[in-house]
Structures are given as structure tokens and as C-alpha cells.
Amino acid sequence: MSLVDSKYIVILTMIFILNKTSTIANTFLAELRDVKIQQDKLRFRRNQEKLGEILAYEISKTLKYTEKEIQTPLGIATVNLPEEEPVLCTILRAGLPFHQGFMNFYDKSSSAFVTAYRKIKKNGTFIINIDHISSPDMDNKILIICDAVLATGQSMVQVCKELMATYAIKEIHIAAIIASSEGITHVRANLPKASLWLCAVDEEMTSKAYIVPGLGDAGDLAFGEKM
């Protein structure tokens, strides 16, 4: 059964897939995938940022709110405001523009940054290396961790476990622009309490763990090809 099958989503209640509903977000997603449009690096980064903003808004619906009174020039307005600001985290470098979208909405939040990459072995398989984590205190905090693409899910799981070993994180929300079915399965098996917020899900991956049809190398498209 496909992971995007509606019955399956009911079982995995903590998965949100943005493009299952027809909205303007599909335009930004289509431009990210388009081989001609994505050559414009600024537009590519801005489309990631817009999708980050949209998922930030969707995640905000799950936060706890408290009623506050606000003094206006003409009287008192009652507003429901978030009780706390989540900690934002991204995996460098591809996730940076996507992360910016979350920072635009959660503009009082602190941010964490993780350097992780695939180390390819001679036989073509790979392991995930985590070089560096720069993080604020996450004890008893809500964590929103984002990356442009969730392919095998190994990087995301390893990073989350590293953070969970250091901090008593209260709640984890994982956000990605495009995920593979295999990546979702791996995350759900290893991080069963984490919520997944995705813009789209693709079923296939190449032998080198690139999502098909996907969008290509998000880091290279956003910032230029790496050596």
C-alpha cells in the first residue's frame, strides 16, 4: 500500500501531506521541481522559503495557546497567543532556505544547526556522518527540524537521536519538502512519536538514494554545485 493512500494516512495520524489538497502551495512545489525554473537559484530558494512558511502555519495549529488581552489605541482586544516558541533546527546546507521560512513565522524562536552528510563507501553504500551540532537548550522544548528532502530518512533519524540523547525534548515535528515512502517508513519505525509535515511524497528512489521524480540536489540548486 502506498504511504500516500488515504487509509494509510488515517492509521499514521501524525503525517500531514500538503499537496493532498489543491492550494497555491502546489505552484511553489511545481516550480521547485521544474528543471528550467529551478535554474534560477534565487527563485528556487524563495520557493523553499514559501513552503517553509506554509508548513510553519500548519504546525502552529498544534501548539497550545493562552488568551491574552492586548491594549489597542481604542480599547482592549482579546487574542489567543502561543504559550511557547518552538526551537527550530535544520540540517546544513540544503535545508537553509526552507528553515528561513520557519524563522519568518516563529520569529522569536532560537535555532539549531547540524552538519551531516553521506560518507560513500567503496561498495556504493553509505553511512551518515554528523560533524557538528550548534544548539540552544532543548530541554522540555518543542523541536521543529527541517530538511529540504527526506530520502532514506537515515540522516534525519540519526540527527534526532543525537539531539534526544542530549536533551529531554518534549515534542518533535519533522518537516520536509519532498519525502520518499521508504524515508517515511524509516522515520516512523525509529521515531514513532515524531510528527511528519511534508509537501509531497514520491514513491521511488534510485540506487544512489535520490528520490524520483524528486527535484534533484536541493543544496546544489540553492547554492551552487559543491566540489
C-alpha positions in Angstrom: 0.0 0.0 0.0 1.2 3.5 -0.9 2.1 5.7 2.0 0.0 8.5 0.4 -3.0 6.2 0.4 -5.7 8.0 2.4 -6.5 4.9 4.5 -2.8 4.6 5.5 -2.7 8.3 6.5 -5.6 7.7 8.9 -3.5 5.0 10.6 -0.4 7.2 10.8 -2.3 10.1 12.2 0.8 12.2 12.7 1.6 12.6 8.9 0.5 15.8 7.1 1.0 16.0 3.3 0.5 19.5 1.9 -0.2 18.6 -1.8 -3.0 16.3 -1.0 -5.1 19.5 -1.0 -5.2 21.8 -4.0 -3.8 25.1 -2.9 -1.3 27.8 -4.1 1.4 25.8 -2.4 1.3 23.4 -5.4 2.6 26.3 -7.6 5.7 26.7 -5.4 6.3 23.0 -5.4 5.9 22.7 -9.2 8.4 25.4 -9.7 10.9 23.7 -7.4 10.6 20.5 -9.5 10.7 22.3 -12.9 14.1 21.7 -14.5 14.0 25.0 -16.3 12.6 27.3 -13.5 14.9 25.8 -10.8 18.0 27.1 -12.6 17.1 30.5 -11.1 18.8 30.0 -7.7 17.0 32.9 -6.0 13.6 31.7 -7.1 14.5 28.2 -6.0 15.4 29.4 -2.5 12.3 31.7 -2.3 10.0 28.8 -3.2 11.6 26.7 -0.4 11.1 29.6 1.9 7.4 30.0 1.0 6.8 26.3 1.6 8.5 26.6 5.0 6.2 29.4 5.9 3.1 27.4 4.9 4.2 24.3 7.0 5.1 26.6 9.9 1.5 27.9 9.8 0.1 24.3 9.7 2.3 23.2 12.6 1.2 26.3 14.6 -2.3 24.8 14.7 -1.0 22.1 17.0 0.6 24.4 19.6 -1.0 25.4 22.9 -2.5 28.9 23.2 -3.4 31.2 26.1 -5.9 34.0 25.9 -4.3 37.5 26.3 -5.7 41.0 26.5 -4.0 43.5 24.2 -4.3 47.2 24.6 -5.1 49.0 21.3 -5.4 52.7 20.8 -9.2 52.4 21.2 -9.7 49.6 23.7 -8.9 46.0 24.7 -8.6 43.2 22.2 -8.6 39.5 23.3 -6.2 37.3 21.4 -5.1 33.7 21.7 -1.2 33.7 21.7 1.2 30.7 21.7 2.3 29.6 25.2 5.8 28.9 24.0 8.1 29.3 21.0 9.5 26.1 19.4 13.1 25.5 18.8 13.9 25.4 15.0 16.6 23.2 13.6 17.9 22.4 10.1 20.5 20.1 8.6 23.1 22.0 6.6 23.2 23.1 3.8 20.2 22.2 1.6 17.6 23.0 4.4 18.7 26.6 5.0 16.1 28.3 2.7 13.3 26.0 4.0 14.4 26.8 7.6 14.2 30.5 6.8 10.5 30.1 6.1 10.0 28.7 9.6 12.1 31.5 11.1 9.9 34.1 9.3 6.8 32.8 11.2 8.4 31.8 14.5 10.5 34.9 14.7 11.1 34.7 18.5 12.4 31.1 18.3 16.0 30.0 18.8 17.7 27.9 16.1 19.9 24.9 16.0 22.2 23.8 13.1 23.5 20.4 12.3 26.2 19.4 9.8 25.5 15.9 8.5 26.5 14.2 5.2 26.6 10.9 3.5 30.0 9.2 3.5 30.1 6.9 0.5 31.8 3.5 0.9 33.7 1.7 -1.9 30.8 -0.7 -2.4 28.4 2.2 -3.1 26.6 2.1 0.3 26.9 5.0 2.7 26.9 5.9 6.3 25.8 9.2 7.9 28.4 11.4 9.4 27.5 14.1 11.9 30.3 16.6 12.1 28.9 19.4 14.3 25.8 20.4 16.2 25.2 24.0 17.3 22.1 24.2 19.5 20.3 26.1 22.2 18.9 24.3 25.2 16.1 22.0 24.1 15.1 20.5 27.5 11.3 20.4 27.7 11.0 22.2 24.3 9.1 21.6 21.1 11.5 20.9 18.3 10.8 21.6 14.6 13.5 20.1 12.5 13.5 20.6 8.7 15.4 19.5 5.7 14.6 20.0 2.0 14.4 16.3 1.2 13.7 13.2 3.3 15.2 10.4 1.1 16.3 7.3 3.1 15.5 9.1 6.4 18.8 8.0 7.9 20.2 11.5 8.3 17.0 12.7 10.0 16.8 9.8 12.4 20.4 9.9 13.3 20.3 13.7 14.0 17.1 13.4 16.0 18.5 10.6 18.1 21.7 12.6 18.7 19.6 15.6 19.9 17.3 13.3 22.0 20.4 11.8 23.7 21.5 15.3 24.8 18.1 17.0 25.6 14.8 15.9 27.1 12.8 17.1 24.0 9.1 17.4 24.7 7.8 17.1 21.1 9.4 16.6 17.7 8.0 17.9 14.3 9.9 16.8 11.2 9.3 18.9 8.1 10.5 18.2 4.5 9.6 19.4 1.1 9.7 16.0 -0.6 9.9 12.7 1.1 10.2 9.1 -0.2 7.9 6.3 1.0 11.0 4.5 2.2 12.1 7.5 4.2 8.8 7.9 5.9 8.8 4.2 6.9 12.3 4.5 8.3 11.4 7.6 10.3 8.2 6.1 11.6 10.0 2.9 12.7 12.7 4.8 14.6 10.9 8.0 15.8 7.3 6.8 16.3 6.3 9.8 18.4 7.5 12.4 15.8 5.0 14.2 13.6 5.8 14.4 9.9 5.0 17.6 7.9 5.6 17.1 4.2 4.8 19.0 1.0 4.8 15.9 -1.2 5.6 12.2 -1.2 7.3 10.3 -4.1 7.3 6.5 -4.2 10.6 5.8 -5.9 14.4 6.2 -5.2 17.4 5.5 -7.4 20.1 3.0 -6.4 22.1 6.1 -5.0 19.1 7.1 -2.8 17.9 10.0 -4.9 14.1 10.5 -4.9 12.3 10.0 -8.2 10.8 12.2 -9.6 12.1 14.4 -6.8 13.7 17.7 -7.6 17.4 16.9 -7.9 20.1 18.0 -5.5 18.5 20.8 -3.4 21.7 22.0 -2.0 23.4 22.4 -5.4 20.3 24.1 -6.8 20.1 26.6 -4.0 23.8 27.4 -3.5 25.8 26.0 -6.5 27.5 22.7 -7.1 29.9 21.6 -4.4 33.3 20.2 -5.1 
